[in-house]
Amino acid sequence: MDIKKIKKVSIYPAIGIARIGNSKEYFLASEIPGVAPSPEGGFKDGNNLFKKQVPLFRIYGLDEHGNTLGEITADIADIEWRVHTANRKAAWYQFNNALDLGVDALPSTPRNGDMSGDDRQNLVIDAGIVKIKGRDTSGPAYQLDKGQFFDKKISLGEIRTDHQGRLLVFGGDGISESRTGIPAITFANNDGWHDDVSDGTVRATLTIGGVTFEADPAMVVCTPPNFGPGLFPVVTMYDVAYDLFVREKWMEGPQQVTFYDNIFPIFQRMSNAQWVNEGFFMLFGTNSPSDFNNPELIKVLSNPAPEHAEERRRIFSWFRNTASDSYQPDLIPPYYGDLFGDYEKLPHVDLSVTATQYQMLQSWAEGSFTTGSPAAPVPFEKMNPQQQTEALLKVSLEECLGGPFHPGIEITWPFRQLIMWDKPFRLRILPEEVPVSDNYGPMITGEIALSKNGPLDGSGPGSLTRWLGVPWQTDEASCLSGYDTTLYLPLPSFWATRVPNTVLSMKSYNRATKKSLDTGQRLKHFSYRVDWLRDFAASYVGRINNMVALWHELGVISKHSDAANTNPYLPSEWWVETDRKDGEGEDPTYHQVLRAEREPEAKLLQGNRATRQTKPLKRHEL
């Protein structure tokens, strides 16, 4: 790279996604779209604690025309990073519903409304500006722990640099607490509570060859853990943002729809949701006539020939049109929408694909598309600089949910408003000297939220995650699936690919892949799905408070391969509940299974069965 051509520098990713964890171990966030991180040893450590996901921020030089020249590292520049994160949830307004849907949105009063004036600053956990420079730098001076919730010091994580002077941002430990010791009672607005989710600005000053540059800043968002890494939602936040930029003419949509680029991901994501929701398993899972992982079906759907037009139109007719003014609960995708729970029989009570996705599906149904080929992931170091920056802009948003926003668990509905953005995929960030305001009057309405100089008009420390529930665990343990139990399937779902509903347990996987069992029995185990939250209390208040205390004991739905499988009724790739802390002692029913299946392992039960007892799970007591 010719450093004389550098006229501007920018930080990538423009929005980095960190995820909380209570382990001292960590793994780097993915930098390749469509590819999940794969940490050595899995997503938990040897003590069953969650590893943190850590984004790596890089700096790229651009020429006078905005073309990407290459990455700038400590080899050619002196780099000083500045990170400023905060958690403003408790000082923000209550969540009732998304404020941008054009309905009579419910206005919201502030959380912790019994506090006023300067006292409300006690509700903001502000880590302040922390600076770091050099190679492989870390230590106590770089902790994001300057903030307090009232008189209690709260850590929001730390920052480090790698061997090339790039920035790593670590989030919090997943600690949520009530200042007064009162249990959580609701999904999003628990007064007196805080968590250690956060977000904030990432800035850098560089000196290259005696010339100083201030980089285009970025944002970092520290979100809850991903319990289904590698399972992507039907609508991602990247889809939401891309749709916004296409509709607002900031970007052009695809000139030609390509099946494997634009259509197949939508179908595959629905089929892959079989591993986190039993309803999706029934509709689109293995052995279903609509299994979109079936090569024979995909061979038909990827062919634009007229003889397949009827099948394409039939599948297209299943999809809900976001522009429709009618309530269509029988259409797909089978997810709840933003308005679920607050309104009845309105279009956005259920989730739709984006307008751009729907238009691409329509072009596909009409045969106006090319097939293309399945994308083969390119290693990051094999990409050219332009491809690297494009990948970094996409990958962070792609791993986040694109709905429903009620309120959401990562980043939420403001991202679909143009006032939030400076340019495609880069947020408008407040100047460093401008503080973030948490006071927009006694109530916040849709009109206030969307107004110029309102809360969306420029982002700063804590301004992104404040729209979410407090604490995060109560929302995740509340928004599940199949609330109407009279329906045939446990659908719709909220956020199954991040917060699973029903899963394939490791015990089921072990029996379903047992080659000595006959196909019928293996299929029984394959089809047996269990409640992901089964270890927590059945009562609502008990469940959400157990989630606060014991979230790290839940299993991660991770990919397993059965490469030697030759059974046509069973898959070669499975997503299995892994690393669940499932209590102490033996599971007598599993040994009953082993005996019934005539396995030698059943001899483990020999001995004094009359006095054998299993120890109960230790659960948080309210």
C-alpha positions, 0 to 999 in steps of 0.5 A: 500500500502506498501510504502517500495515497491515503487521504482518509481512514475508517474503522471496520467493522462499523458496528462490532458485536461483542457478546457477554460471557462469564468465562475468562476465555474468549473467541473472536467474532466471525469476519466472514459472512455466513460463517459462525465462529468456531472456538477451540473447545467449544463456546464454554470453558471447562467449568461450563462458563460462557466464553466471551465473543470479542470483535476485532476492530481494524483500520483501513486507508482510503484514497481520495475517491474512497477506494479501499487501499489496505489495512493500516496496522502498527507496522506503518502507523502509531495508533491510539484507540479511544473506547467509550461504553455505557449502559443507559437502560435503567435511565431510559423509558419503558418498552411498550412497543416499537414506536415506528409502525404507524399505529397508535403506539403506546407512549412510555414513561421513564423506568424508575419513575420514582427518581427525578432530576440529577438523581437519575444519573445514578441509573447510568453506568458510564465507563468513560473514555478509555485509551489504549495504544501499542501492540499486545497491550492489556491490563488494569488500566484498560478496564471498562469499570469506571461506571457505577449503578448508584454506589456499586461499581459495575464493570462493562468489560475491557479493551486490549490490542493484538500483535498488530495494534488492532483493537479487541473489545470485551463485554461484561460478565452477564451479571444482572442484579436488583439494587433492592433485592426485589425479584424481577417480575416482568419481561422488559421493565424491572425497576431497580435492576441493572445488567452489564450489556452496553454499547458505545463509540470506538475512535482512533487517531493515527499518525502515518509518516508524520501525518495525523488522521482521525478515523471514521468512528465505529460503534461496539454493541455488547449483547447477550450470548448466542445460544444458537451460533451458526443458525441465522434468522430468516430476517437478519439485521443486515436484511433490515438495514439493506432493505432500508437503504434500497428503499431509500435509494442509498443503495441499488438492489440486485440487478439480477436475482440469483437463487443461491445468493438471494433466495436459498438463504431464506429457505435454508434458514427456515429449515435450519430452525428445525433444531430450535423449534419443533414446529419448524422441524415439522414444517421444514425439517428433515423428512418434510416434503418442504425440507429446503436442505433436500438436494432434490427439492433445491434442484427443482427450486434453483432451476428457472425453467418454465416447467418448475414455475408452478412449484415456485409460485406455490411456495411464494404464495406461502410468504407474508407480504409486509405491504399487506394491510390484512392479518395473515397468521397462516402465512410464513415466516412463522414468527411473532411480529413487533405488535404481538401481545399489544394488538390483535389481528393487525399485519405486524402482529406477525413477522414478514420478510422485508420488502426487498426480500419479498420482491426478490422472492417474487422475481424468483417465482416469476422465473426472473433469476439465475441459479448461481452456485452455493457460496464457498466461504473465502478465508479473510486473509485471501480477500482483497482490501475492498472485499474485507471491508465489505465483509466486515460491514455485513458480518456483524449485522448478519448475526443479529436478529432482524425481528421481531422487535418486542423489543429484541435482544441484540439491537432493535427497531431504530436500525430501520430508521434512516435518521440513524445512519450516516451512510450504508451500514455506518451509523451517525455518531454524535461528536465526542464532546456531545453527551447522550441525553436520556430526557425527552420529557415525561413521556416518549412517543413515536413522534418524539422518537423519530424527530430531528434532534430526537434520540435516533438522531446520532448515536453515542455511549449507551444509546443503542442498547437502552431500547432493550429490556432490563435485565436481558435475561428476563426478556429471553426467558419470556419471549418463547413460542406457541403461546396458543396451546390449542394450535397444532404446532408450537408456533409462532416463535419469537427468537428461536435461533438465538433463544431456542424453544425445543431442542435435540438433546445430547442423549437423543443425539447419541441414540439417534446416531447409534448404528446398531439400532433399527431405523424406526427407533433411531427416528424416535430419538431424532424426533424427540425434542425437549424444552430448552428451559426445562431446568428452570421453574415452570412458573413465570416469575420463577423462570425469569429469575432462574434465567438471571441467576443461571443462564450460563447453565443452559445448553448451546445448540452447536453443530455436529457431523455424522459424516459416516451416516448412510441412512436416508432418513437421518441427516449428516449434519445435526445441531445438538444441545451441548454443554448443558448443566443437567444436574447431578447423578444419573437419569433413571429414565435414560437407563430405562431406555438403554435397557429397553434397547438391550444395550450393555450400558444398562448394566450400570444400574446393577446394584441397590436400585431400591436406595438409588436416588438422583440429586435434584437440580440446584435452582435459584430460590425466590 
